[in-house]
Amino acid sequence: MSIAPLVVVADDDTITRSIINLKLKSRGYTVITASDGSEALRIIEAENPALVVLDAMMPGINGFELLRQIKSTPKTADTLVVMLTSRKLEQDIVGALNAGASDYLVKPFIPEELAVRIARLLPIGRPQ
């Protein structure tokens, strides 16, 4: 029996959250969404997801700061993080990857590409 890994999707855009939620659920992932960084942090601390999809520009805690918090907390330091944002400057991309992001995609994005990248990082059936 395969394990349905938990993915938290944090983005302040309702449509983006919905698209990612549907795409990942159709591939067998369990998904919880958050509309801002503070809500995402509460969910991540409570649920200990296998992977987090983070927008950089959100109300409350922004995605770059949330990435730093995830990676600096022993309980969540091993959590995979995929940044999904319209921020496309070299300093943003390299900074996020150096801070521990597993991948970085720029919006607008192709939902199937995001799903494939997540599947490469977190195949269905991988223990959490």
Residue, then its C-alpha position, 0 to 999 in steps of 0.5 A: m500500500s502506498i503512502a500519500p505524502l502530505v504537501v502544504v501549498a502556501d500561496d495568497d492567490t486562491i486560483t493558484r492554490s486551487i490549481i495546485n491542490l487539484k493537480l497534486k490530489s489527482r496524482g495521489y498526494t494529500v494537500i493542505t493549503a494556506s493563504d499566507g505565511s503565518e497560516a502556513l507556518r502553523i500548519i507546517e509545525a502541526e502537520n510536519p509535511a513532506l513537502v511545501v510549495l511556497d510563494a515568495m510574496m505573501p502577507g504575514i511571513n513572506g516565503f523567503e522568511l518562511l523557508r529560513q524558518i523551516k530550514s532552521t527548525p530541527k523538526t522541519a529542517d528536512t522538509l522539502v521546499v519548492m519555491l513557486t513565485s513570480r520573483k525571477l531575479e538571480q539573487d532571489i533564485v540563488g538565495a532560495l536555493n542556498a537557503g535550502a529550497s529543493d527547487y524553484l519555479v517562476k510564475p506563470f508556471i505549467p501545473e504539470e511541470l510543477a507536479v512532475r518536479i514534485a514527483r521527482l522529489l517526493p515519489i508516491g510511496r516514499p516514506q515520510 
